[in-house]
């Protein structure tokens, strides 16, 4: 593996400094629904109130620092017990920093180069709300093997108490990235959409206008865990919801308003409810998360993408799935036309099964209800909020 030289590399936290971090931050790799998440750099000056850094108690860590060298991080990834060349989606620096920050960006590009030089064809997701310049696009277009997707987060939230970062930065980056895209793809990551903050008709029209500068658009709600809810309260920010459920909140009426606005005003790129659906559509391949089994998610998808997903979708053999689940320490409950249902498996092994089989894998204890698949029950009238 070739060594990539970075002129001003980030300092690496000492073992003592790392020992003082929350355990989750010290875990460089975590398997999430959109892939193995590699987070070898932590610290971010962008004070987005709803940031998941609250969950790791490092929201006040404003200066990016590395936990290890880029070369060591890539070795940790490709040797991970769940990593499969050509199959496992990869997320880079999506948990505790922004990958396009000036001091972080050289390390991101070095990691992409290291992955590409191994001739891996895996999907690689990069989420940012910061500046993307034309010269960055030249580098992003230079990779021959990996499937790079830039997901530009844009909420359009005007309240600086909630989002101090000017949304025009992300909007400009989206336009720049899309204009210069060749080998990589661009997704308008329209999130979080929150009642009372950015769901006015004007906000929706602006969000839809930005969909013209992307290969696909994902719209989603707020991840409102208790730590984030508490920060809202501590800062005196009006709280959009009374509860902090486990899943993202996208009320039924809000979703319908977005879809109605898209029909009224038009969207430049197709809208998707799920990240992997948008990413795979942009690259012209079937969804690696097997969402095709949850057919109500597909009612807004382009027909060409439905055909791709239908062709790749295959119900797995019960005996093989049962053996797979047992090997991972769980138990198969059933395989139905929508999903595999298992018991006793945490999220990470479930995602391994899901990406390996291209079929949804659900936990019996955490059911996915029709029409709000993978979302919080809050905001859906068939579920009483008092039961949450």
N, C-alpha and C positions, 0 to 999 in steps of 0.2 A: 504494500500500500504506500503510495507516495505521500510525503509530508507536505502539508500546505502551510505556508508561512503567512502569518498575520502580523502586520506591522506593529500594532499596539494591542496585544491580546489582553483579555480581561484577567484580572488577578483571580487566582483560585483560592477559595476559602480554606483555611487550615482545618485540620482534623478537629481541633478544639472548637473552632467556629461552627463547623458543621454539626458537631455534637449538641450544640445549643439550639439547633433548628428543630422544628416539629418533625416527627418521624416521617410524615407523608412527604415533606419537602426533600428529605434525604433519599427517598425512593426515586431514582432517576427515571425509571420506566414504570408506567402504569397502563394496563390494557383498558381502553375505553371503547365506546361503541364505534367511533370513527377511526379506531386503530390503536396500535401501540404508541403511546404518547411518550416522547423522549424529552426530558426537561433537565438538561445539565447546566442551565443558566437560570438564575433567579434574581428578582429585584426589578422594579419598574417605577418610573416617576409619573406615569399616567394615572391620575387618581379617580378612575371611574368607580363610582360609589358601589355599583353592583358587581364588582370584580370578585372572582372566586378566590383571590388571594386572602380574603377575609377568612376563608375556611381553614387556611394554613397559618393564620396569625402572623403573616409577614407583610401586611398591607403597608406598614411604615418603612419597609425596606425599599428605598427609592433608587439606589445605585445598583446596577446589575453586577453580579459576581458569578463566577463559574464554580461548579462543584468538581469538575474534572476537565481534562483536555478533550478537545473535539475527537481526536483519534481514539481515545479510550472510551468515549461515549458511543461512538459508532460500533466499536467492537462489542460493547455491552449489549447493544441493540441486536446485532445480527447473530449473536450467540445466545440470545434470550430463548428460554425453553419454548416460548409460544411463537417465536418468529418463524415465518415460512416465506422463503423467497418467491416473489411473484404473486403472493396471495395476501399476506398481512398488510393492511393499510397502515401508514405511518403518519403520526402527527408530530410536528416539531415545535417546541417552545410555546405551547398553548396554555400553560397553566400558571406561570409565575413571572412572565415578562412579555414584552412585545418583540417579536423576532426582527422587526425592521428598525428598532432603535439604533442610532449610529454606532454604538460600541458593540451591540449584539449582532448586527447584520453581517459583519465579516465572518463570524463564527457560524451563522446560518448558512452562508454560501459555501463555507468550507465543508460543512456537514453534507450539504447537497452534492458537492463534488465527490466526497468520499463514498457516498451511497451510489452515485452514478458510475464511478470507476469500478465498482464491483459488479457492474452490468445487471443490477437489480431492476426489475420492471414494476415494482410495487407502486401503488398510489401514495403520494406524499402530500399532506395537507399543511398549509401554512396560513395561520390566521393573524391578521394585523389590522390596526386602525391608524397606523402611522404613515409617514411619508414614503411613497414609492416614486423613484425618479427614473427617467428613461434609461440611464446607465445601469440601474438595477435590473431593468427588463432585459437588457442585453445578456446579463449573466443568467437570468432565469430561463432565457431561451437557449442557453448553451448546453443543456443537459440532454443526452441522447437516449437514455434508457428509462429513468424513473418518470412517472407521470405526475408532474408538479401542478398543484392547484393553489392559487392564491385566493383566499377568502377574505375579502375586505369588509370588516365590521363597520356598519353605519347604522346608527339609530335615529339620528335627527333630533335627539332630545335637546331642548333649548335651555332647560334649567341647569345652570352651571353648578348648582349644589350637587346635582346628580352626576353630571358629566362635564367636568371642567374642560375637557379637550374639545376644541372646536370641530364640529362635524364636517365642516368644509374640507378639513385635511383628508379625512377618509374619502369624501366624495371626489376630490381631486386625484387621490391615489387610485381610486377605482377607474376613473376615466383614463389615466395614464397607463395603468396596467393593461386595460382592455385594448387601448389603441395600439400598443406595442406587442401584444400577445401573438406568439407564433407556435412554439412547442408547448408552452404552458397554457393553462386555462384559468379563467377568472370567474369567481362567484361573488355576487352581491350578497353579503351576509347581513340581511336586514333584521337587526336584533339589538337589544330586546325591545319589543313593542309592548308598551305598558299603558293601560287605560289611564287617562288624565295627564300623561306625560308626552306622548308622541303619537296619539291615535286620532287627532283631528283630521278633518277632510284634507286640510292643507298638508299635514304631515304625510298622509297616505299618498297624496298626489306626488309629493316630492320623492318619496320612496320608490314609487312606480316609475318616475322619470329616470331614476338612477338605474333601473333594471335594463335600460337601453345600453348600458355600458358594461355589460357582463354576458358571459355565455349562459349563465343560469342564476336564479335568485332564490334564496331560502328565506322564509320569514318565520320567526319564532318568538317566544315570549321570554319572561323573566325567570331566571333561576334564583329563587327567593328563599334561600336557606336561612335558618335562624340567625346565623352570624351576620348575614347581610341585612336582615330585618332589624337586628339590634343596632347596626351602624346607622341605618336610616333614622332610627329613633334617637340615637345619641346626637346626631347632627341636626335634629329638628326638621328633618325632611318629611313631608306628608307621606305616610305609608300607603302604598297602592293596594295592599291586601292585608287582611287580618291574620293570615296564617302563613307559615313558611313550609309548604309541602316538600316532599322529597324530589318531585319532578318539576320541570319547567311549567309555568302557568301560561296557557293560551286560552282565554275564555271563548266559549262557543260563539258568542255574539261578535267578539272582536275578529275571530277568524272569518266569519261571514261578511263582515264589513270590508275586510281586506280583499276577499275574493270578488265581492260586488264592485268595489272600486276598480279592480283590475279589469273587469268586464266593461265598466263605464269609460275608463280613461285609457285603457290599453297598457300592456306591459311589453317592454322590448325583448326580454328574455323570459322563458317559462318560469312560473312560480312553483316551488316545491315546499312540502312540509318538513322534509327530512334532509339533513346535510348530505348523506351518502347518495341520495337520489339525485341531487343537483350535481355533485362531483362526477358521478358516473355518466350522467347525461352529457355533461360538458366534454367528457372524453369519449363518448360514443360507445360505452360498454354497459353491461347489465349491473344493477345495484348489488354491491357485495354484501349488503345486509339482508337481502332477501325480503325486502318490504313488499314485493309483489303478492305475497301471501295475505297481506292485510289490504284487501282490495279497495277499501274506502279511502286509503291514502293515494290511490292511483287516479282518482277521478279528475284531477287537474293536470295529470302528466301528458306530455305530447304522445301521440299515437306511436311514433317511431320508438320512443323509449319503452312504452308498454310492450311492444313487440320484442325488443331486445330482452327485457326482463322475463317475458313469458317463455322465450326460447331457452333461457338459461335456467329457469325455475324447475326444479325436480324434487318431488317429495322423497326424502331419504328413507332407506330401509330401516324398519323398526329395530331389528336385531343389531344392526351396525351402530345405530344411534344409542341404543341401550348400552352396548359395550363401551362406546366413547364416553358416555356419561359416567359409567362405573369407573373407568380408568381415571377420570378427573375427580372422583370422590363423591359423585352424586348418584341420583337415580332417575331414570326415565319414567315420566308419568304417562305421557301419550305423545304421538305424532298425529297432528290433524292437518287439515288443508291450509290452515293459517300459520301454524307454528309448532315447534317442538316445545313441550312443557316438561320441565325438570324440577327436581326437588333436591335441596342440599348443595347447590352450586352457587358460589358467589359470582359477582359480575364478571370478573376477569376470565375464568374458565368458560363462562357462558358465551362471552364474545369470541373466544377461540373457536368454540363449536360453530357459532353463527357464521364467522368468516370462512371457516373451513368448508362448511356445507352450503353456504349461500342461502340459508334458511333461518327464519327467526327462531330464537331460543328464549323462552320466557320462564320466569321463576313462578312456581305454583303459588308462593306466598305473596307475590307482588303482581297480580293480574293486570293485563293490558285490556282496558275496556274498549269496546267498539267505538269508533269515531274520535276517540281522544287517546289513541294508541301512544303510549310512552309519554303522556302529558299528565299534569296534575288533575285531579278530579275537581278542584276548585274552579268555579265558573261554568260548570255544566249542570243544568237544572235537575237532572235525574239523580244527582248525588247531593245529599244535604251537607252543607259546610260544617255543621255541628258534629258530624261523624268523623271529621278528619283528625 
